[in-house]
Amino acid sequence: MAGMSDVVRASPELAAIVERWINAYGNGDGETVEHLFSEETALSYFGSAEGEYWRDDALRRSFAS
């Protein structure tokens, strides 16, 4: 693509979200983890177990419990 750079640059905004997610998850704060996930219907997680696939609200709610 014309004009696109293939240099990867750090994003302080994304780093802050990831840091909040890791801290909340590590502290067992499921409510915060749930709210840090996107509300888009494209939210998906493919796990390592056979057929493990989470999406949308099911993924968010799994962290809230």
Predicted model as a PDB file, atoms N, CA, C, CB and O in Angstrom, pLDDT in the B-factor column:
MODEL        1                                                                  
ATOM      1  N   MET A   1       0.838  -1.172   0.000  1.00 54.00           N  
ATOM      2  CA  MET A   1       0.000   0.000   0.000  1.00 54.00           C  
ATOM      3  C   MET A   1       0.881   1.232   0.000  1.00 54.00           C  
ATOM      4  CB  MET A   1      -0.952  -0.001   1.203  1.00 54.00           C  
ATOM      5  O   MET A   1       1.845   1.332   0.759  1.00 54.00           O  
ATOM      6  N   ALA A   2       0.543   2.136  -0.837  1.00 57.00           N  
ATOM      7  CA  ALA A   2       1.326   3.357  -0.960  1.00 57.00           C  
ATOM      8  C   ALA A   2       1.259   4.181   0.317  1.00 57.00           C  
ATOM      9  CB  ALA A   2       0.840   4.183  -2.143  1.00 57.00           C  
ATOM     10  O   ALA A   2       0.180   4.401   0.867  1.00 57.00           O  
ATOM     11  N   GLY A   3       2.397   4.628   0.780  1.00 61.00           N  
ATOM     12  CA  GLY A   3       2.453   5.503   1.929  1.00 61.00           C  
ATOM     13  C   GLY A   3       2.431   4.796   3.279  1.00 61.00           C  
ATOM     14  O   GLY A   3       2.601   5.440   4.315  1.00 61.00           O  
ATOM     15  N   MET A   4       2.228   3.509   3.282  1.00 67.00           N  
ATOM     16  CA  MET A   4       2.202   2.787   4.561  1.00 67.00           C  
ATOM     17  C   MET A   4       3.624   2.411   4.956  1.00 67.00           C  
ATOM     18  CB  MET A   4       1.305   1.514   4.470  1.00 67.00           C  
ATOM     19  O   MET A   4       4.435   2.007   4.123  1.00 67.00           O  
ATOM     20  N   SER A   5       3.896   2.552   6.215  1.00 69.00           N  
ATOM     21  CA  SER A   5       5.208   2.192   6.735  1.00 69.00           C  
ATOM     22  C   SER A   5       5.119   0.820   7.390  1.00 69.00           C  
ATOM     23  CB  SER A   5       5.724   3.256   7.744  1.00 69.00           C  
ATOM     24  O   SER A   5       4.109   0.487   8.010  1.00 69.00           O  
ATOM     25  N   ASP A   6       6.168   0.035   7.253  1.00 80.00           N  
ATOM     26  CA  ASP A   6       6.154  -1.260   7.925  1.00 80.00           C  
ATOM     27  C   ASP A   6       6.933  -1.195   9.237  1.00 80.00           C  
ATOM     28  CB  ASP A   6       6.741  -2.346   7.010  1.00 80.00           C  
ATOM     29  O   ASP A   6       7.414  -2.213   9.735  1.00 80.00           O  
ATOM     30  N   VAL A   7       7.049  -0.001   9.784  1.00 87.00           N  
ATOM     31  CA  VAL A   7       7.672   0.190  11.077  1.00 87.00           C  
ATOM     32  C   VAL A   7       6.584   0.050  12.143  1.00 87.00           C  
ATOM     33  CB  VAL A   7       8.391   1.581  11.166  1.00 87.00           C  
ATOM     34  O   VAL A   7       5.546   0.708  12.066  1.00 87.00           O  
ATOM     35  N   VAL A   8       6.822  -0.794  13.119  1.00 86.00           N  
ATOM     36  CA  VAL A   8       5.873  -0.976  14.210  1.00 86.00           C  
ATOM     37  C   VAL A   8       6.207   0.040  15.295  1.00 86.00           C  
ATOM     38  CB  VAL A   8       5.913  -2.441  14.769  1.00 86.00           C  
ATOM     39  O   VAL A   8       7.350   0.141  15.740  1.00 86.00           O  
ATOM     40  N   ARG A   9       5.196   0.785  15.709  1.00 88.00           N  
ATOM     41  CA  ARG A   9       5.403   1.797  16.736  1.00 88.00           C  
ATOM     42  C   ARG A   9       4.577   1.446  17.975  1.00 88.00           C  
ATOM     43  CB  ARG A   9       5.027   3.205  16.204  1.00 88.00           C  
ATOM     44  O   ARG A   9       3.451   0.960  17.873  1.00 88.00           O  
ATOM     45  N   ALA A  10       5.145   1.696  19.110  1.00 91.00           N  
ATOM     46  CA  ALA A  10       4.441   1.448  20.368  1.00 91.00           C  
ATOM     47  C   ALA A  10       3.258   2.406  20.492  1.00 91.00           C  
ATOM     48  CB  ALA A  10       5.401   1.606  21.580  1.00 91.00           C  
ATOM     49  O   ALA A  10       3.323   3.555  20.055  1.00 91.00           O  
ATOM     50  N   SER A  11       2.190   1.917  21.087  1.00 94.00           N  
ATOM     51  CA  SER A  11       1.006   2.732  21.331  1.00 94.00           C  
ATOM     52  C   SER A  11       0.808   2.841  22.843  1.00 94.00           C  
ATOM     53  CB  SER A  11      -0.262   2.121  20.632  1.00 94.00           C  
ATOM     54  O   SER A  11       0.435   1.860  23.487  1.00 94.00           O  
ATOM     55  N   PRO A  12       1.052   4.015  23.413  1.00 96.00           N  
ATOM     56  CA  PRO A  12       0.857   4.177  24.855  1.00 96.00           C  
ATOM     57  C   PRO A  12      -0.590   3.894  25.272  1.00 96.00           C  
ATOM     58  CB  PRO A  12       1.251   5.590  25.281  1.00 96.00           C  
ATOM     59  O   PRO A  12      -0.834   3.385  26.366  1.00 96.00           O  
ATOM     60  N   GLU A  13      -1.540   4.223  24.404  1.00 95.00           N  
ATOM     61  CA  GLU A  13      -2.950   3.985  24.720  1.00 95.00           C  
ATOM     62  C   GLU A  13      -3.246   2.492  24.843  1.00 95.00           C  
ATOM     63  CB  GLU A  13      -3.850   4.609  23.648  1.00 95.00           C  
ATOM     64  O   GLU A  13      -3.886   2.057  25.799  1.00 95.00           O  
ATOM     65  N   LEU A  14      -2.777   1.715  23.872  1.00 92.00           N  
ATOM     66  CA  LEU A  14      -2.996   0.266  23.925  1.00 92.00           C  
ATOM     67  C   LEU A  14      -2.211  -0.371  25.063  1.00 92.00           C  
ATOM     68  CB  LEU A  14      -2.604  -0.381  22.597  1.00 92.00           C  
ATOM     69  O   LEU A  14      -2.704  -1.291  25.717  1.00 92.00           O  
ATOM     70  N   ALA A  15      -1.012   0.103  25.301  1.00 95.00           N  
ATOM     71  CA  ALA A  15      -0.213  -0.433  26.401  1.00 95.00           C  
ATOM     72  C   ALA A  15      -0.918  -0.201  27.736  1.00 95.00           C  
ATOM     73  CB  ALA A  15       1.187   0.212  26.416  1.00 95.00           C  
ATOM     74  O   ALA A  15      -0.883  -1.069  28.608  1.00 95.00           O  
ATOM     75  N   ALA A  16      -1.555   0.953  27.906  1.00 95.00           N  
ATOM     76  CA  ALA A  16      -2.267   1.253  29.151  1.00 95.00           C  
ATOM     77  C   ALA A  16      -3.457   0.308  29.337  1.00 95.00           C  
ATOM     78  CB  ALA A  16      -2.746   2.719  29.157  1.00 95.00           C  
ATOM     79  O   ALA A  16      -3.711  -0.150  30.451  1.00 95.00           O  
ATOM     80  N   ILE A  17      -4.179   0.016  28.269  1.00 92.00           N  
ATOM     81  CA  ILE A  17      -5.317  -0.903  28.361  1.00 92.00           C  
ATOM     82  C   ILE A  17      -4.836  -2.306  28.700  1.00 92.00           C  
ATOM     83  CB  ILE A  17      -6.117  -0.917  27.044  1.00 92.00           C  
ATOM     84  O   ILE A  17      -5.415  -2.977  29.554  1.00 92.00           O  
ATOM     85  N   VAL A  18      -3.786  -2.745  28.036  1.00 92.00           N  
ATOM     86  CA  VAL A  18      -3.244  -4.085  28.300  1.00 92.00           C  
ATOM     87  C   VAL A  18      -2.756  -4.182  29.743  1.00 92.00           C  
ATOM     88  CB  VAL A  18      -2.088  -4.411  27.318  1.00 92.00           C  
ATOM     89  O   VAL A  18      -2.987  -5.190  30.411  1.00 92.00           O  
ATOM     90  N   GLU A  19      -2.089  -3.147  30.221  1.00 96.00           N  
ATOM     91  CA  GLU A  19      -1.602  -3.159  31.601  1.00 96.00           C  
ATOM     92  C   GLU A  19      -2.768  -3.233  32.587  1.00 96.00           C  
ATOM     93  CB  GLU A  19      -0.747  -1.909  31.882  1.00 96.00           C  
ATOM     94  O   GLU A  19      -2.700  -3.976  33.566  1.00 96.00           O  
ATOM     95  N   ARG A  20      -3.830  -2.475  32.342  1.00 95.00           N  
ATOM     96  CA  ARG A  20      -5.015  -2.533  33.215  1.00 95.00           C  
ATOM     97  C   ARG A  20      -5.628  -3.925  33.185  1.00 95.00           C  
ATOM     98  CB  ARG A  20      -6.065  -1.481  32.787  1.00 95.00           C  
ATOM     99  O   ARG A  20      -6.030  -4.449  34.224  1.00 95.00           O  
ATOM    100  N   TRP A  21      -5.703  -4.540  31.976  1.00 92.00           N  
ATOM    101  CA  TRP A  21      -6.297  -5.875  31.833  1.00 92.00           C  
ATOM    102  C   TRP A  21      -5.475  -6.906  32.612  1.00 92.00           C  
ATOM    103  CB  TRP A  21      -6.388  -6.278  30.336  1.00 92.00           C  
ATOM    104  O   TRP A  21      -6.031  -7.707  33.362  1.00 92.00           O  
ATOM    105  N   ILE A  22      -4.170  -6.882  32.434  1.00 95.00           N  
ATOM    106  CA  ILE A  22      -3.291  -7.842  33.116  1.00 95.00           C  
ATOM    107  C   ILE A  22      -3.399  -7.680  34.634  1.00 95.00           C  
ATOM    108  CB  ILE A  22      -1.820  -7.654  32.660  1.00 95.00           C  
ATOM    109  O   ILE A  22      -3.493  -8.672  35.356  1.00 95.00           O  
ATOM    110  N   ASN A  23      -3.386  -6.441  35.120  1.00 97.00           N  
ATOM    111  CA  ASN A  23      -3.500  -6.203  36.558  1.00 97.00           C  
ATOM    112  C   ASN A  23      -4.846  -6.669  37.099  1.00 97.00           C  
ATOM    113  CB  ASN A  23      -3.303  -4.726  36.865  1.00 97.00           C  
ATOM    114  O   ASN A  23      -4.906  -7.315  38.145  1.00 97.00           O  
ATOM    115  N   ALA A  24      -5.920  -6.343  36.394  1.00 94.00           N  
ATOM    116  CA  ALA A  24      -7.254  -6.748  36.840  1.00 94.00           C  
ATOM    117  C   ALA A  24      -7.383  -8.265  36.837  1.00 94.00           C  
ATOM    118  CB  ALA A  24      -8.337  -6.121  35.945  1.00 94.00           C  
ATOM    119  O   ALA A  24      -7.901  -8.844  37.791  1.00 94.00           O  
ATOM    120  N   TYR A  25      -6.918  -8.908  35.780  1.00 91.00           N  
ATOM    121  CA  TYR A  25      -6.992 -10.370  35.680  1.00 91.00           C  
ATOM    122  C   TYR A  25      -6.170 -11.016  36.795  1.00 91.00           C  
ATOM    123  CB  TYR A  25      -6.490 -10.850  34.294  1.00 91.00           C  
ATOM    124  O   TYR A  25      -6.624 -11.960  37.443  1.00 91.00           O  
ATOM    125  N   GLY A  26      -4.972 -10.507  37.009  1.00 95.00           N  
ATOM    126  CA  GLY A  26      -4.095 -11.059  38.047  1.00 95.00           C  
ATOM    127  C   GLY A  26      -4.644 -10.883  39.456  1.00 95.00           C  
ATOM    128  O   GLY A  26      -4.339 -11.671  40.351  1.00 95.00           O  
ATOM    129  N   ASN A  27      -5.456  -9.844  39.648  1.00 95.00           N  
ATOM    130  CA  ASN A  27      -6.045  -9.584  40.960  1.00 95.00           C  
ATOM    131  C   ASN A  27      -7.434 -10.191  41.106  1.00 95.00           C  
ATOM    132  CB  ASN A  27      -6.115  -8.099  41.206  1.00 95.00           C  
ATOM    133  O   ASN A  27      -8.098  -9.991  42.123  1.00 95.00           O  
ATOM    134  N   GLY A  28      -7.869 -10.924  40.100  1.00 92.00           N  
ATOM    135  CA  GLY A  28      -9.185 -11.559  40.170  1.00 92.00           C  
ATOM    136  C   GLY A  28     -10.348 -10.581  40.055  1.00 92.00           C  
ATOM    137  O   GLY A  28     -11.452 -10.872  40.516  1.00 92.00           O  
ATOM    138  N   ASP A  29     -10.106  -9.429  39.444  1.00 93.00           N  
ATOM    139  CA  ASP A  29     -11.137  -8.399  39.286  1.00 93.00           C  
ATOM    140  C   ASP A  29     -11.865  -8.617  37.959  1.00 93.00           C  
ATOM    141  CB  ASP A  29     -10.511  -6.966  39.344  1.00 93.00           C  
ATOM    142  O   ASP A  29     -11.624  -7.910  36.981  1.00 93.00           O  
ATOM    143  N   GLY A  30     -12.758  -9.605  37.944  1.00 89.00           N  
ATOM    144  CA  GLY A  30     -13.475  -9.973  36.731  1.00 89.00           C  
ATOM    145  C   GLY A  30     -14.330  -8.873  36.158  1.00 89.00           C  
ATOM    146  O   GLY A  30     -14.486  -8.784  34.940  1.00 89.00           O  
ATOM    147  N   GLU A  31     -14.891  -8.027  37.012  1.00 89.00           N  
ATOM    148  CA  GLU A  31     -15.745  -6.945  36.522  1.00 89.00           C  
ATOM    149  C   GLU A  31     -14.949  -5.968  35.652  1.00 89.00           C  
ATOM    150  CB  GLU A  31     -16.392  -6.198  37.702  1.00 89.00           C  
ATOM    151  O   GLU A  31     -15.410  -5.560  34.586  1.00 89.00           O  
ATOM    152  N   THR A  32     -13.750  -5.597  36.115  1.00 91.00           N  
ATOM    153  CA  THR A  32     -12.907  -4.700  35.320  1.00 91.00           C  
ATOM    154  C   THR A  32     -12.473  -5.376  34.029  1.00 91.00           C  
ATOM    155  CB  THR A  32     -11.676  -4.258  36.125  1.00 91.00           C  
ATOM    156  O   THR A  32     -12.510  -4.758  32.966  1.00 91.00           O  
ATOM    157  N   VAL A  33     -12.060  -6.643  34.109  1.00 89.00           N  
ATOM    158  CA  VAL A  33     -11.658  -7.379  32.905  1.00 89.00           C  
ATOM    159  C   VAL A  33     -12.796  -7.381  31.898  1.00 89.00           C  
ATOM    160  CB  VAL A  33     -11.243  -8.831  33.255  1.00 89.00           C  
ATOM    161  O   VAL A  33     -12.588  -7.117  30.714  1.00 89.00           O  
ATOM    162  N   GLU A  34     -13.992  -7.678  32.367  1.00 87.00           N  
ATOM    163  CA  GLU A  34     -15.164  -7.715  31.483  1.00 87.00           C  
ATOM    164  C   GLU A  34     -15.340  -6.386  30.756  1.00 87.00           C  
ATOM    165  CB  GLU A  34     -16.435  -8.048  32.286  1.00 87.00           C  
ATOM    166  O   GLU A  34     -15.622  -6.367  29.558  1.00 87.00           O  
ATOM    167  N   HIS A  35     -15.175  -5.282  31.470  1.00 87.00           N  
ATOM    168  CA  HIS A  35     -15.408  -3.964  30.879  1.00 87.00           C  
ATOM    169  C   HIS A  35     -14.266  -3.484  29.981  1.00 87.00           C  
ATOM    170  CB  HIS A  35     -15.634  -2.960  31.970  1.00 87.00           C  
ATOM    171  O   HIS A  35     -14.422  -2.509  29.245  1.00 87.00           O  
ATOM    172  N   LEU A  36     -13.128  -4.161  30.039  1.00 88.00           N  
ATOM    173  CA  LEU A  36     -12.022  -3.791  29.154  1.00 88.00           C  
ATOM    174  C   LEU A  36     -12.097  -4.489  27.797  1.00 88.00           C  
ATOM    175  CB  LEU A  36     -10.699  -4.116  29.819  1.00 88.00           C  
ATOM    176  O   LEU A  36     -11.354  -4.145  26.878  1.00 88.00           O  
ATOM    177  N   PHE A  37     -12.985  -5.460  27.673  1.00 85.00           N  
ATOM    178  CA  PHE A  37     -13.193  -6.104  26.372  1.00 85.00           C  
ATOM    179  C   PHE A  37     -14.032  -5.209  25.471  1.00 85.00           C  
ATOM    180  CB  PHE A  37     -13.875  -7.481  26.545  1.00 85.00           C  
ATOM    181  O   PHE A  37     -14.887  -4.463  25.948  1.00 85.00           O  
ATOM    182  N   SER A  38     -13.791  -5.284  24.195  1.00 83.00           N  
ATOM    183  CA  SER A  38     -14.595  -4.566  23.211  1.00 83.00           C  
ATOM    184  C   SER A  38     -16.048  -5.027  23.274  1.00 83.00           C  
ATOM    185  CB  SER A  38     -14.029  -4.771  21.795  1.00 83.00           C  
ATOM    186  O   SER A  38     -16.328  -6.178  23.609  1.00 83.00           O  
ATOM    187  N   GLU A  39     -16.962  -4.129  22.952  1.00 83.00           N  
ATOM    188  CA  GLU A  39     -18.373  -4.486  22.869  1.00 83.00           C  
ATOM    189  C   GLU A  39     -18.774  -4.857  21.452  1.00 83.00           C  
ATOM    190  CB  GLU A  39     -19.234  -3.341  23.366  1.00 83.00           C  
ATOM    191  O   GLU A  39     -19.955  -5.079  21.183  1.00 83.00           O  
ATOM    192  N   GLU A  40     -17.821  -4.927  20.550  1.00 84.00           N  
ATOM    193  CA  GLU A  40     -18.097  -5.287  19.161  1.00 84.00           C  
ATOM    194  C   GLU A  40     -18.451  -6.762  19.050  1.00 84.00           C  
ATOM    195  CB  GLU A  40     -16.892  -4.963  18.270  1.00 84.00           C  
ATOM    196  O   GLU A  40     -17.934  -7.585  19.805  1.00 84.00           O  
ATOM    197  N   THR A  41     -19.321  -7.096  18.123  1.00 82.00           N  
ATOM    198  CA  THR A  41     -19.725  -8.490  17.939  1.00 82.00           C  
ATOM    199  C   THR A  41     -18.588  -9.341  17.378  1.00 82.00           C  
ATOM    200  CB  THR A  41     -20.933  -8.569  17.014  1.00 82.00           C  
ATOM    201  O   THR A  41     -18.669 -10.569  17.399  1.00 82.00           O  
ATOM    202  N   ALA A  42     -17.551  -8.715  16.888  1.00 85.00           N  
ATOM    203  CA  ALA A  42     -16.410  -9.457  16.341  1.00 85.00           C  
ATOM    204  C   ALA A  42     -15.490 -10.000  17.433  1.00 85.00           C  
ATOM    205  CB  ALA A  42     -15.614  -8.566  15.403  1.00 85.00           C  
ATOM    206  O   ALA A  42     -14.558 -10.747  17.136  1.00 85.00           O  
ATOM    207  N   LEU A  43     -15.740  -9.635  18.694  1.00 85.00           N  
ATOM    208  CA  LEU A  43     -14.902 -10.115  19.796  1.00 85.00           C  
ATOM    209  C   LEU A  43     -14.898 -11.639  19.811  1.00 85.00           C  
ATOM    210  CB  LEU A  43     -15.402  -9.558  21.156  1.00 85.00           C  
ATOM    211  O   LEU A  43     -15.953 -12.263  19.930  1.00 85.00           O  
ATOM    212  N   SER A  44     -13.730 -12.234  19.692  1.00 88.00           N  
ATOM    213  CA  SER A  44     -13.601 -13.696  19.642  1.00 88.00           C  
ATOM    214  C   SER A  44     -12.347 -14.137  20.381  1.00 88.00           C  
ATOM    215  CB  SER A  44     -13.564 -14.197  18.179  1.00 88.00           C  
ATOM    216  O   SER A  44     -11.375 -13.392  20.508  1.00 88.00           O  
ATOM    217  N   TYR A  45     -12.403 -15.377  20.865  1.00 86.00           N  
ATOM    218  CA  TYR A  45     -11.243 -15.990  21.499  1.00 86.00           C  
ATOM    219  C   TYR A  45     -11.195 -17.443  21.077  1.00 86.00           C  
ATOM    220  CB  TYR A  45     -11.299 -15.855  23.052  1.00 86.00           C  
ATOM    221  O   TYR A  45     -12.160 -18.186  21.254  1.00 86.00           O  
ATOM    222  N   PHE A  46     -10.087 -17.836  20.529  1.00 90.00           N  
ATOM    223  CA  PHE A  46      -9.856 -19.230  20.150  1.00 90.00           C  
ATOM    224  C   PHE A  46      -8.845 -19.797  21.131  1.00 90.00           C  
ATOM    225  CB  PHE A  46      -9.349 -19.361  18.661  1.00 90.00           C  
ATOM    226  O   PHE A  46      -7.683 -19.392  21.145  1.00 90.00           O  
ATOM    227  N   GLY A  47      -9.296 -20.736  21.950  1.00 87.00           N  
ATOM    228  CA  GLY A  47      -8.430 -21.321  22.969  1.00 87.00           C  
ATOM    229  C   GLY A  47      -7.597 -22.466  22.439  1.00 87.00           C  
ATOM    230  O   GLY A  47      -7.612 -22.770  21.247  1.00 87.00           O  
ATOM    231  N   SER A  48      -6.879 -23.089  23.337  1.00 91.00           N  
ATOM    232  CA  SER A  48      -5.990 -24.180  22.949  1.00 91.00           C  
ATOM    233  C   SER A  48      -6.673 -25.543  22.999  1.00 91.00           C  
ATOM    234  CB  SER A  48      -4.776 -24.190  23.842  1.00 91.00           C  
ATOM    235  O   SER A  48      -6.135 -26.513  22.466  1.00 91.00           O  
ATOM    236  N   ALA A  49      -7.842 -25.641  23.625  1.00 92.00           N  
ATOM    237  CA  ALA A  49      -8.567 -26.918  23.688  1.00 92.00           C  
ATOM    238  C   ALA A  49      -9.338 -27.145  22.390  1.00 92.00           C  
ATOM    239  CB  ALA A  49      -9.535 -26.944  24.904  1.00 92.00           C  
ATOM    240  O   ALA A  49      -9.737 -26.193  21.719  1.00 92.00           O  
ATOM    241  N   GLU A  50      -9.535 -28.374  22.057  1.00 93.00           N  
ATOM    242  CA  GLU A  50     -10.301 -28.729  20.855  1.00 93.00           C  
ATOM    243  C   GLU A  50     -11.678 -28.072  20.906  1.00 93.00           C  
ATOM    244  CB  GLU A  50     -10.441 -30.273  20.724  1.00 93.00           C  
ATOM    245  O   GLU A  50     -12.432 -28.286  21.854  1.00 93.00           O  
ATOM    246  N   GLY A  51     -12.004 -27.285  19.907  1.00 90.00           N  
ATOM    247  CA  GLY A  51     -13.313 -26.653  19.809  1.00 90.00           C  
ATOM    248  C   GLY A  51     -13.543 -25.491  20.756  1.00 90.00           C  
ATOM    249  O   GLY A  51     -14.668 -25.001  20.863  1.00 90.00           O  
ATOM    250  N   GLU A  52     -12.500 -25.037  21.447  1.00 90.00           N  
ATOM    251  CA  GLU A  52     -12.671 -23.925  22.386  1.00 90.00           C  
ATOM    252  C   GLU A  52     -12.771 -22.616  21.615  1.00 90.00           C  
ATOM    253  CB  GLU A  52     -11.498 -23.869  23.401  1.00 90.00           C  
ATOM    254  O   GLU A  52     -11.804 -22.144  21.017  1.00 90.00           O  
ATOM    255  N   TYR A  53     -13.960 -22.051  21.647  1.00 89.00           N  
ATOM    256  CA  TYR A  53     -14.228 -20.820  20.914  1.00 89.00           C  
ATOM    257  C   TYR A  53     -15.251 -20.005  21.689  1.00 89.00           C  
ATOM    258  CB  TYR A  53     -14.732 -21.119  19.471  1.00 89.00           C  
ATOM    259  O   TYR A  53     -16.362 -20.472  21.941  1.00 89.00           O  
ATOM    260  N   TRP A  54     -14.885 -18.817  22.059  1.00 87.00           N  
ATOM    261  CA  TRP A  54     -15.758 -17.914  22.805  1.00 87.00           C  
ATOM    262  C   TRP A  54     -15.972 -16.665  21.966  1.00 87.00           C  
ATOM    263  CB  TRP A  54     -15.153 -17.557  24.205  1.00 87.00           C  
ATOM    264  O   TRP A  54     -15.090 -16.257  21.211  1.00 87.00           O  
ATOM    265  N   ARG A  55     -17.151 -16.056  22.101  1.00 84.00           N  
ATOM    266  CA  ARG A  55     -17.376 -14.805  21.374  1.00 84.00           C  
ATOM    267  C   ARG A  55     -18.410 -13.946  22.074  1.00 84.00           C  
ATOM    268  CB  ARG A  55     -17.819 -15.088  19.943  1.00 84.00           C  
ATOM    269  O   ARG A  55     -19.171 -14.410  22.923  1.00 84.00           O  
ATOM    270  N   ASP A  56     -18.411 -12.694  21.696  1.00 80.00           N  
ATOM    271  CA  ASP A  56     -19.390 -11.708  22.154  1.00 80.00           C  
ATOM    272  C   ASP A  56     -19.564 -11.705  23.671  1.00 80.00           C  
ATOM    273  CB  ASP A  56     -20.723 -11.968  21.496  1.00 80.00           C  
ATOM    274  O   ASP A  56     -18.592 -11.774  24.422  1.00 80.00           O  
ATOM    275  N   ASP A  57     -20.815 -11.624  24.101  1.00 82.00           N  
ATOM    276  CA  ASP A  57     -21.130 -11.518  25.525  1.00 82.00           C  
ATOM    277  C   ASP A  57     -20.715 -12.749  26.322  1.00 82.00           C  
ATOM    278  CB  ASP A  57     -22.604 -11.284  25.703  1.00 82.00           C  
ATOM    279  O   ASP A  57     -20.405 -12.635  27.508  1.00 82.00           O  
ATOM    280  N   ALA A  58     -20.702 -13.913  25.701  1.00 83.00           N  
ATOM    281  CA  ALA A  58     -20.303 -15.131  26.420  1.00 83.00           C  
ATOM    282  C   ALA A  58     -18.872 -14.993  26.930  1.00 83.00           C  
ATOM    283  CB  ALA A  58     -20.431 -16.379  25.504  1.00 83.00           C  
ATOM    284  O   ALA A  58     -18.576 -15.414  28.048  1.00 83.00           O  
ATOM    285  N   LEU A  59     -17.994 -14.420  26.141  1.00 82.00           N  
ATOM    286  CA  LEU A  59     -16.601 -14.222  26.558  1.00 82.00           C  
ATOM    287  C   LEU A  59     -16.537 -13.198  27.685  1.00 82.00           C  
ATOM    288  CB  LEU A  59     -15.725 -13.764  25.361  1.00 82.00           C  
ATOM    289  O   LEU A  59     -15.889 -13.434  28.704  1.00 82.00           O  
ATOM    290  N   ARG A  60     -17.203 -12.069  27.505  1.00 80.00           N  
ATOM    291  CA  ARG A  60     -17.205 -11.042  28.555  1.00 80.00           C  
ATOM    292  C   ARG A  60     -17.763 -11.574  29.862  1.00 80.00           C  
ATOM    293  CB  ARG A  60     -18.012  -9.832  28.110  1.00 80.00           C  
ATOM    294  O   ARG A  60     -17.164 -11.375  30.919  1.00 80.00           O  
ATOM    295  N   ARG A  61     -18.896 -12.243  29.802  1.00 81.00           N  
ATOM    296  CA  ARG A  61     -19.548 -12.750  31.018  1.00 81.00           C  
ATOM    297  C   ARG A  61     -18.702 -13.815  31.718  1.00 81.00           C  
ATOM    298  CB  ARG A  61     -20.922 -13.328  30.676  1.00 81.00           C  
ATOM    299  O   ARG A  61     -18.769 -13.948  32.940  1.00 81.00           O  
ATOM    300  N   SER A  62     -17.918 -14.563  30.969  1.00 82.00           N  
ATOM    301  CA  SER A  62     -17.098 -15.607  31.604  1.00 82.00           C  
ATOM    302  C   SER A  62     -16.086 -15.011  32.571  1.00 82.00           C  
ATOM    303  CB  SER A  62     -16.371 -16.434  30.541  1.00 82.00           C  
ATOM    304  O   SER A  62     -15.680 -15.676  33.524  1.00 82.00           O  
ATOM    305  N   PHE A  63     -15.675 -13.774  32.343  1.00 76.00           N  
ATOM    306  CA  PHE A  63     -14.726 -13.130  33.234  1.00 76.00           C  
ATOM    307  C   PHE A  63     -15.411 -12.442  34.401  1.00 76.00           C  
ATOM    308  CB  PHE A  63     -13.898 -12.136  32.471  1.00 76.00           C  
ATOM    309  O   PHE A  63     -14.787 -12.209  35.436  1.00 76.00           O  
ATOM    310  N   ALA A  64     -16.686 -12.116  34.247  1.00 73.00           N  
ATOM    311  CA  ALA A  64     -17.408 -11.391  35.292  1.00 73.00           C  
ATOM    312  C   ALA A  64     -17.767 -12.301  36.447  1.00 73.00           C  
ATOM    313  CB  ALA A  64     -18.666 -10.756  34.727  1.00 73.00           C  
ATOM    314  O   ALA A  64     -17.951 -11.825  37.567  1.00 73.00           O  
ATOM    315  N   SER A  65     -17.873 -13.625  36.198  1.00 63.00           N  
ATOM    316  CA  SER A  65     -18.315 -14.525  37.260  1.00 63.00           C  
ATOM    317  C   SER A  65     -17.218 -14.866  38.228  1.00 63.00           C  
ATOM    318  CB  SER A  65     -18.862 -15.780  36.677  1.00 63.00           C  
ATOM    319  O   SER A  65     -17.444 -15.617  39.177  1.00 63.00           O  
TER     320      SER A  65                                                      
ENDMDL                                                                          
END                                                                             
